[in-house]
Amino acid sequence: MSTLQTILLVTARSSQMQPFVQALGKGVDLISVDSVSEALNAARNRKITLAVIDEEVAQTAGLDIVRRLLEINAFVHTAVLSAASEADFHERSEGLGILAQLPVVPQPKDAQHLRGLLDQMRP
């Protein structure tokens, strides 16, 4: 019996990314929150498979949110929306085990890419 994966989307801009959100949410339990405290509560109370985190949420950098989520669940996969160059992003996120860097306005193809990466991570 396969269990439904839970994906946490942490952004105050979900309405700006509807095509991405719709593609990402197919066949999974998608939780969308727009604050850091809601994201941390979701991580404490649910088994999150993947957290997709905006570049900044309520003046908190996405990478800082990743760090806080990892303190709650070290096994959660993460992806961060970021406009930083690949090299700069890699340097700033080193050691966090981030699955993917996504564009600030992700598209359905980015959701499909992310779901493919997630499928590869399954045991």
PLY file of the C-alpha trace (Angstrom):
ply
format ascii 1.0
element vertex 123
property float x
property float y
property float z
element edge 122
property int vertex1
property int vertex2
end_header
0.00 0.00 0.00
1.57 3.29 -1.02
1.14 6.26 1.24
0.34 9.68 -0.10
3.36 11.97 -0.11
2.94 15.28 1.67
4.44 18.39 0.08
4.67 21.62 2.04
4.69 24.85 0.03
5.95 27.84 2.03
5.17 31.09 0.20
3.01 34.17 0.42
2.81 34.17 -3.39
1.01 30.91 -4.18
-1.58 32.79 -6.26
1.26 33.99 -8.54
2.38 30.38 -9.15
-0.91 28.60 -9.78
0.30 26.50 -12.76
3.31 25.29 -10.71
1.15 24.64 -7.63
-1.41 22.67 -9.68
1.30 20.54 -11.32
3.09 19.98 -8.02
-0.07 19.04 -6.16
-1.26 16.25 -8.49
-1.56 13.00 -6.58
-0.04 14.31 -3.34
-1.25 15.96 -0.17
-0.23 19.59 -0.77
-0.16 21.93 2.21
0.31 25.61 1.39
1.31 28.00 4.18
2.36 31.64 4.07
4.26 32.06 7.33
7.34 30.59 8.99
5.40 29.58 12.12
2.81 27.69 10.04
5.62 25.92 8.17
7.31 24.87 11.42
3.97 23.69 12.87
3.28 21.63 9.75
6.73 20.05 10.02
6.11 19.20 13.68
2.64 17.76 13.12
2.85 16.07 9.72
5.23 13.72 7.93
6.45 16.11 5.23
8.14 14.44 2.25
9.19 17.67 0.52
9.17 21.33 1.49
9.23 23.89 -1.35
10.27 27.21 0.14
10.11 30.68 -1.36
13.23 32.85 -1.54
11.85 34.93 1.32
8.77 34.55 3.52
7.82 37.34 5.93
11.34 38.84 5.91
12.89 35.41 6.61
15.30 34.03 4.01
14.29 30.71 2.47
17.60 29.12 3.49
16.96 30.10 7.11
13.56 28.41 6.90
15.29 25.29 5.53
17.65 25.27 8.52
14.73 25.53 10.95
12.77 22.77 9.20
15.82 20.49 9.27
16.07 21.00 13.04
12.56 19.53 13.30
12.98 16.79 10.67
16.45 16.11 9.31
15.00 13.81 6.64
12.70 16.27 4.88
13.66 16.98 1.27
13.75 20.67 0.39
13.68 22.86 -2.70
14.13 26.63 -2.63
12.94 29.30 -5.05
15.90 31.58 -5.67
17.12 34.15 -8.17
20.75 33.64 -7.06
23.28 32.28 -9.52
23.85 28.54 -9.29
27.34 29.06 -7.81
26.16 31.60 -5.23
23.18 29.47 -4.26
25.38 26.39 -3.89
27.82 28.27 -1.69
25.09 29.68 0.58
23.19 26.39 0.81
26.16 24.07 1.24
25.57 21.42 3.87
21.77 21.80 3.81
21.19 18.95 1.36
18.77 20.95 -0.78
17.25 18.81 -3.52
16.79 21.63 -6.03
17.02 25.34 -6.68
13.94 26.55 -8.56
13.26 29.82 -10.38
11.49 32.55 -8.40
8.41 32.04 -10.58
8.44 28.27 -11.13
6.52 26.69 -14.00
4.77 23.30 -14.35
7.96 21.85 -15.91
9.80 22.75 -12.68
7.15 20.86 -10.68
7.57 17.84 -12.95
11.36 18.00 -12.59
11.02 18.20 -8.81
8.59 15.27 -8.69
11.06 13.26 -10.80
13.88 14.02 -8.36
11.64 13.04 -5.48
10.73 9.75 -7.15
14.43 8.95 -7.50
14.84 9.44 -3.73
12.23 6.84 -2.83
13.58 3.58 -1.39
0 1
1 2
2 3
3 4
4 5
5 6
6 7
7 8
8 9
9 10
10 11
11 12
12 13
13 14
14 15
15 16
16 17
17 18
18 19
19 20
20 21
21 22
22 23
23 24
24 25
25 26
26 27
27 28
28 29
29 30
30 31
31 32
32 33
33 34
34 35
35 36
36 37
37 38
38 39
39 40
40 41
41 42
42 43
43 44
44 45
45 46
46 47
47 48
48 49
49 50
50 51
51 52
52 53
53 54
54 55
55 56
56 57
57 58
58 59
59 60
60 61
61 62
62 63
63 64
64 65
65 66
66 67
67 68
68 69
69 70
70 71
71 72
72 73
73 74
74 75
75 76
76 77
77 78
78 79
79 80
80 81
81 82
82 83
83 84
84 85
85 86
86 87
87 88
88 89
89 90
90 91
91 92
92 93
93 94
94 95
95 96
96 97
97 98
98 99
99 100
100 101
101 102
102 103
103 104
104 105
105 106
106 107
107 108
108 109
109 110
110 111
111 112
112 113
113 114
114 115
115 116
116 117
117 118
118 119
119 120
120 121
121 122
